[in-house]
């Protein structure tokens, strides 16, 4: 324990900051884990919402000084890449209706 009053105060402040930072990091990790779980399950809509929440948590962590901005950029890039890959696996049914019209018109 510190002998000087100012050093004791700094120790209390550092402990308070450590706990706050730990909560922020935990929030980011939780949001990222939920996102990757949804990606693994193949849920595109759920993953989009989880992506939005994860991006928000990462940006808030940077704003609070808990994460470095380059770390945040790397993580955001990786989760966007995962979402794009997921969306590429599940093709959207855009051409189905126009194909039906052509076949009906030909018949």
Secondary structure, DSSP 8 states (H G I E B T S, - for coil): --SSHHHHHHHHHHHHHHHHHHHHHHHHHHHHHHHHHHHHHT-HHHHHHHHHHHHHHHHHHHHTTSS-HHHHHHHHHHHHHHHHHHHHHS----SHHHHHHHHHHH-
